[in-house]
Amino acid sequence: MNLQKTPERFKQVDNYILNLDKILGQGSFGSVYQAIDMKNGDRQVAVKQISQTSMNKNADKLMQLLKNEIKTMKMIKDKNVVQLLDVRRSSNNIYLIVEYCNGGSLESYLNKNGKRLSETETLRIIREIVSGFKCLYEQKIVHRDLKPANILLHDGIPKIADFGFSKVVEHSMEQADLASLVGSPIYMCPQILNCQTYSSKLDVWSLGIIFYEMLYGKTPWKAKSVFDLANNINNTNLEFPSAPVVSKRTQQLIKNMLQKEEEKRLGWEDLFKIFLSDMEEEEEEVDQFEEENVVLKGSGLKLSHTMEEENLHKKQMGDIETIKKTQELNKNYFKKKKAFNSIHDVELYEAKLQKQTSKNQNAIEQEEQMTGSQKNIVCKSETKSGDISTLQKEASQNNTDQSNIEEINESVRDQYMSKFEQYTQEDQKKKIIQEIGQWVLHRRNKAVFLNAITIKFYDLFDQQIIVMNMQSFYRVMFLLSKYQTMIIYRIQQRLKTKVLEKSKKFTQEQWKVFVKSKERLQLLNFIEKDFEVIKQFFEELMKKAGNYFENLIQSKTIKKEEEEQVKMMQSICNKTLIEKNKFDSIYYQALCEFYTFFKQYCFEQNFLENQDMMAFLMHIHNATNIRSFFKYTREPKFDFMKYYEEVTRAPASLLQRILYKQQIQQSQQ
């Protein structure tokens, strides 16, 4: 085997050029480097360099672990498992060539996002990890070191990595005949900590700990030593924090995954049924706002009205009956389309839609129509060059004195220096595209948030849960609708015209990178569909509101103190884009007045203990401060999924306390 090295910067291992300046990861026995595979189109790979000198103390044991890792990885080919591509060995090092992942580890992703994720995103990631374990299970492989650091991300897709402690089971995966003390203590099952035998359910336990950590930002048990950890798990019951509020269904699932006795713990086949069937996939979607947040008649909130009030309401609803159809279309369209934090979320959503539209076709057609990024790779055994036993023989024949090795010639060095720079630039461009994509979706999510309030407000008014005059109704409805339409229109125009006005968030050079990407077209197509639905409702409402305010002015029945406000509303009931500061002022005044009215209304109608009404009050309050409350930040990003889950699930008493605290803070500013 040819091993060549250039001073400081590069190393060549057969057909692989390693960039020694780009370390992707580091461990006890070596580092992982960015590399290029010269024989396969100069593709980017990762090379795990393991120093044989660092193995001296436990060479035989560590070599066996390495053999296990290679043997295991050669058996697996799945989109949710990091692929082993090749193995090489020199006199000093062993090299594992693996698939390159551009998104870092799940551990680093959690750190960037405030230590925890929304339940919606958590379930999506856990589902994909379970999908990867289905392949391991079919090959009778146990991982034995599952933790966030060993789950890598590539273009948003989680991939199981690091099979150093893995083992191929000879008997049943449910049979407790494994005994080695391996893994990372905080994620170890009780059987390992208590020096008992265990089965493949040890990985279920580890995934349960990860599941808990992703939701709550911490692991359920902590200790300063392995002994104390075992003692804590053995003697302390699993508890769930009161905040954030996680669905009872998910909590029960985690509880079943973290049963201390193996016989009571869920097995992998149970998890496959829960996570991987189409029916469960649809049912697992976490409700993000109104699901079903619309208060139905007979729910205990239906008010009693006089006959005169009933007749007045029927007349009012008759006046706006024409917008009801577009309101229902609007409501149904956004029901499962509230929040998207990343371009990958959009890709998953569109892949799911594609899958649903292809539901009646046969399995082969479905598979062919799925996008490459979402297509499952069939799990199968794959043989690669470089089995460790043959490499040992090869190494003995190719142990070359390093001082006599020729350097890579200058032209080759320059070529691959340029190639590495190209990959670095591509990674930087991907990061820029992802960041601008997140910003675009953040703006879109703000518009959809206002749309959700509009939908909710209409339903409460329609059901006579909120009773108010038509003037106030049209004023609030129209301003909410126009604001969201302006936001989504501006996003669409930026994506369509490829023009970004002066921005403190991104440079023009960064915007040009985004403009040239396929992701811009993908987001444009996605947001144009949103815009059409929002615009349709806005135009219907604009006609009704405009006519109402015009008739009100002509009737000369307006109170003198309200005349200016009505004329101002009539003047903006059109498609004209208003200067932002001017519109914000009109919007802010109207929303603050509505918030004050609705807060008092909730008090008078004894709604303060009703979670649904308090959640709506919270949304209105945050809508008054939409620019500051929903301010865009890169890390940690504002997570609309988290926001919807927290507000929708928080007890009414907690929402009251939060609202009171927010009002105090605002009064002090």
C-alpha positions, -999 to 999 in steps of 0.1 A, spaced: 0 0 0 13 34 -9 14 59 19 26 94 11 26 126 31 31 162 23 45 186 50 19 195 76 -12 197 54 -21 165 35 -15 128 38 -22 103 10 -34 68 20 -37 48 -13 -65 66 -32 -75 88 -3 -61 123 3 -65 134 40 -68 170 50 -49 170 83 -60 206 90 -97 197 89 -105 175 120 -142 164 120 -140 146 153 -115 133 180 -114 103 202 -91 84 226 -72 66 198 -72 90 170 -90 116 149 -115 118 120 -104 139 91 -120 153 60 -107 134 29 -112 130 -8 -116 97 -26 -96 100 -58 -109 68 -74 -146 77 -70 -150 111 -86 -131 129 -59 -161 125 -36 -158 138 -1 -154 112 27 -144 111 63 -114 90 74 -111 78 110 -74 74 117 -66 50 146 -31 51 159 -18 16 166 8 29 191 -21 42 213 -34 6 215 -3 -8 231 -17 -14 266 -48 -32 254 -38 -40 218 -56 -73 215 -88 -61 231 -89 -29 211 -81 -47 179 -110 -70 185 -133 -41 190 -121 -26 158 -127 -59 140 -162 -59 154 -168 -23 142 -157 -32 107 -176 -64 105 -208 -47 117 -206 -17 94 -199 -39 64 -233 -56 70 -254 -25 70 -266 -2 42 -293 21 52 -300 59 49 -301 63 87 -268 45 93 -233 60 85 -219 39 58 -184 22 59 -169 26 25 -134 11 29 -106 1 53 -69 7 50 -38 0 72 -3 12 74 26 4 98 14 30 122 -23 35 117 -56 19 107 -80 39 85 -118 36 84 -132 54 54 -168 64 61 -196 85 47 -191 122 52 -219 139 72 -221 177 70 -244 185 100 -223 175 130 -237 154 158 -271 154 174 -253 165 206 -240 196 189 -274 202 173 -291 201 207 -265 226 221 -273 250 193 -310 248 200 -311 255 237 -305 219 247 -339 207 237 -363 204 207 -400 206 201 -419 173 205 -428 175 168 -391 176 157 -381 151 184 -406 125 171 -393 130 136 -357 124 146 -365 94 168 -386 79 140 -356 80 116 -333 65 143 -358 37 148 -358 32 110 -320 28 111 -323 3 139 -347 -18 119 -318 -26 96 -296 -34 126 -323 -56 140 -326 -76 108 -289 -82 108 -290 -91 146 -267 -63 155 -268 -45 189 -251 -11 190 -243 -8 228 -231 28 227 -260 48 215 -259 85 226 -264 119 209 -226 122 201 -230 89 181 -259 102 159 -247 123 130 -267 146 108 -264 149 70 -287 174 53 -309 171 83 -311 133 82 -300 115 114 -275 86 110 -264 61 136 -226 61 139 -197 46 158 -201 8 160 -169 2 181 -189 -16 209 -214 -32 186 -220 -70 185 -236 -95 162 -260 -116 182 -260 -154 175 -293 -162 191 -325 -142 196 -323 -105 199 -346 -107 229 -325 -133 247 -305 -118 276 -271 -134 269 -249 -104 266 -227 -94 295 -199 -70 285 -197 -37 304 -196 -13 275 -211 20 265 -214 55 280 -227 53 316 -254 79 315 -270 61 286 -264 25 299 -293 3 308 -296 -9 345 -286 -44 335 -251 -32 324 -247 -9 354 -257 -38 378 -234 -63 360 -263 -84 347 -269 -100 313 -289 -80 288 -305 -83 253 -310 -59 224 -333 -39 246 -303 -21 260 -304 0 229 -341 7 235 -331 20 269 -304 42 254 -328 56 229 -353 63 256 -328 84 275 -320 103 243 -357 107 237 -362 122 272 -331 145 268 -343 159 235 -376 169 250 -365 182 284 -329 193 278 -315 169 304 -312 132 312 -337 117 337 -309 104 361 -276 120 369 -247 111 392 -210 118 398 -200 81 395 -212 49 378 -219 35 412 -241 65 422 -258 64 388 -268 27 392 -280 35 427 -301 64 415 -317 44 387 -324 14 410 -340 35 437 -355 65 420 -387 65 398 -387 81 364 -402 116 367 -412 141 341 -407 178 347 -439 200 347 -424 221 319 -422 219 290 -455 201 288 -451 169 267 -481 149 255 -493 120 277 -488 96 248 -452 105 243 -445 104 281 -460 69 283 -439 58 253 -407 70 270 -418 53 303 -423 20 284 -388 24 268 -373 31 303 -387 2 322 -360 -10 345 -369 -47 341 -361 -59 306 -392 -81 305 -414 -50 309 -395 -28 285 -406 -23 249 -387 -43 223 -376 -32 189 -405 -49 171 -428 -28 193 -411 4 183 -412 -6 146 -450 -9 149 -453 24 167 -430 45 146 -428 30 111 -464 23 101 -481 49 79 -511 51 103 -489 58 133 -468 83 113 -499 104 106 -513 101 142 -480 111 157 -482 146 143 -482 169 173 -510 195 173 -494 229 168 -522 254 175 -558 248 169 -559 210 169 -587 211 178 -584 244 195 -616 256 181 -642 257 209 -672 237 199 -707 246 210 -717 227 241 -681 227 254 -691 247 284 -682 281 269 -714 286 249 -730 318 263 -767 324 268 -780 353 248 -813 372 245 -835 367 215 -825 402 203 -788 393 205 -794 360 187 -812 378 159 -784 404 157 -758 377 155 -776 359 127 -777 391 107 -740 397 114 -730 362 103 -753 365 72 -733 396 62 -700 377 63 -714 343 50 -696 348 17 -661 346 34 -670 315 53 -661 292 24 -626 307 20 -622 307 58 -628 269 58 -604 265 29 -578 286 48 -584 266 80 -581 232 64 -550 241 43 -529 253 73 -542 227 98 -511 206 94 -489 232 80 -482 256 109 -445 257 114 -414 248 95 -380 255 110 -358 243 82 -356 234 45 -354 198 56 -388 201 73 -403 214 40 -387 184 22 -402 160 47 -436 176 44 -436 175 6 -423 139 5 -452 129 28 -477 147 5 -461 129 -24 -464 96 -6 -501 103 2 -509 111 -34 -492 79 -46 -510 58 -20 -532 39 -44 -502 29 -67 -483 -3 -62 -452 -4 -40 -427 -3 -69 -443 29 -83 -443 45 -49 -406 37 -44 -397 52 -78 -416 84 -72 -401 92 -38 -373 118 -38 -338 106 -35 -333 123 -1 -363 105 14 -359 72 -3 -352 43 20 -321 23 11 -328 -14 12 -309 -30 41 -285 -56 28 -252 -72 34 -223 -55 15 -187 -66 11 -160 -41 8 -123 -43 3 -101 -41 33 -111 -68 58 -89 -63 89 -73 -98 88 -61 -94 52 -50 -58 60 -27 -71 87 -9 -93 62 -9 -64 37 6 -41 63 35 -64 70 43 -65 33 40 -27 30 57 -13 61 77 14 44 103 36 60 86 70 62 118 89 55 122 72 21 87 81 9 84 106 -19 61 136 -13 30 142 -34 42 161 -63 34 198 -64 8 197 -92 -12 170 -73 -9 189 -41 -22 221 -57 -50 201 -73 -63 187 -41 -56 218 -21 -80 234 -46 -104 206 -42 -105 208 -4 -110 246 -7 -139 239 -31 -155 215 -6 -150 240 22 -167 266 1 -195 242 -7 -200 235 30 -201 273 37 -226 278 8 -248 250 22 -247 267 56 -256 301 41 -285 285 22 -298 267 53 -295 300 73 -313 321 48 -339 293 43 -345 293 81 -349 331 79 -374 329 50 -394 302 69 -393 323 101 -409 351 82 -434 327 67 -442 312 102 -449 347 115 -475 352 88 -491 318 94 -492 326 132 -513 357 124 -534 335 101 -540 310 129 -552 339 152 -575 351 124 -590 316 119 -595 312 157 -611 346 161 -635 340 132 -646 306 148 -651 321 182 -672 350 168 -691 326 146 -700 304 176 -709 334 197 -681 327 222 -669 362 215 -696 388 213 -687 422 199 -699 447 173 -692 443 136 -671 474 135 -645 460 160 -648 425 144 -639 438 109 -612 461 122 -593 433 140 -599 407 113 -588 429 85 -557 442 101 -546 406 111 -553 395 75 -536 424 58 -505 421 80 -500 384 73 -506 390 36 -480 418 35 -455 395 52 -460 365 29 -462 387 -2 -428 404 6 -412 369 11 -427 357 -22 -414 388 -40 -379 384 -26 -378 348 -37 -393 356 -71 -374 387 -80 -342 375 -64 -338 410 -48 -330 415 -12 -333 451 1 -307 464 26 -304 438 53 -284 435 85 -289 397 86 -273 387 54 -249 403 29 -257 407 -8 -230 381 -15 -247 356 8 -280 364 -9 -265 357 -43 -255 322 -31 -290 315 -20 -306 329 -52 -286 304 -73 -296 274 -52 -324 249 -59 -336 256 -24 -347 291 -34 -370 276 -61 -382 249 -36 -392 276 -10 -407 298 -37 -430 270 -48 -439 262 -12 -446 298 -2 -465 306 -33 -491 279 -24 -494 295 11 -497 330 -5 -526 319 -28 -546 306 1 -540 336 23 -546 360 -5 -579 344 -14 -592 349 21 -578 384 23 -595 395 -9 -629 382 2 -625 399 36 -612 431 20 -644 434 -1 -667 428 29 -648 451 53 -643 478 27 -681 478 19 -689 478 56 -667 508 65 -679 527 34 -716 521 42 -709 530 78 -694 564 67 -723 571 43 -749 562 70 -736 591 91 -744 571 123 -708 569 135 -700 583 168 -678 614 164 -649 599 184 -649 569 161 -653 587 128 -615 592 122 -608 555 130 -635 543 106 -623 565 78 -588 554 83 -599 517 81 -619 524 50 -588 540 34 -566 510 40 -591 483 29 -573 477 -4 -543 458 -17 -519 487 -15 -488 480 5 -487 506 33 -454 520 47 -444 496 74 -440 519 103 -474 535 96 -492 502 93 -474 489 124 -488 518 144 -524 512 131 -521 475 138 -505 479 172 -532 502 184 -560 479 172 -545 447 187 -538 464 220 -574 475 222 -586 440 213 -563 424 239 -576 448 266 -612 440 255 -608 403 254 -589 401 287 -618 419 304 -643 398 285 -626 366 298 -628 379 333 -665 388 330 -674 355 313 -654 333 338 -630 322 310 -598 327 331 -597 290 340 -603 278 305 -570 268 289 -582 273 254 -593 309 260 -561 317 279 -540 303 251 -559 325 226 -554 355 249 -516 347 250 -515 345 212 -532 379 210 -508 394 235 -478 381 216 -493 393 183 -493 429 196 -455 426 200 -449 404 170 -417 421 159 -399 418 192 -414 386 206 -409 366 174 -375 382 165 -353 361 143 -321 348 158 -297 323 143 -286 303 174 -307 294 192 -334 299 166 -369 309 176 -387 276 174 -424 281 164 -430 244 171 -419 248 207 -439 279 210 -472 263 199 -467 233 220 -459 253 251 -488 277 248 -514 251 237 -505 227 265 -497 250 294 -524 251 322 -546 282 323 -531 293 356 -496 292 342 -506 313 312 -522 339 335 -489 342 354 -468 345 322 -492 372 309 -490 391 341 -452 389 341 -450 400 305 -472 430 312 -450 440 342 -419 438 320 -435 459 292 -446 486 317 -410 488 329 -395 493 294 
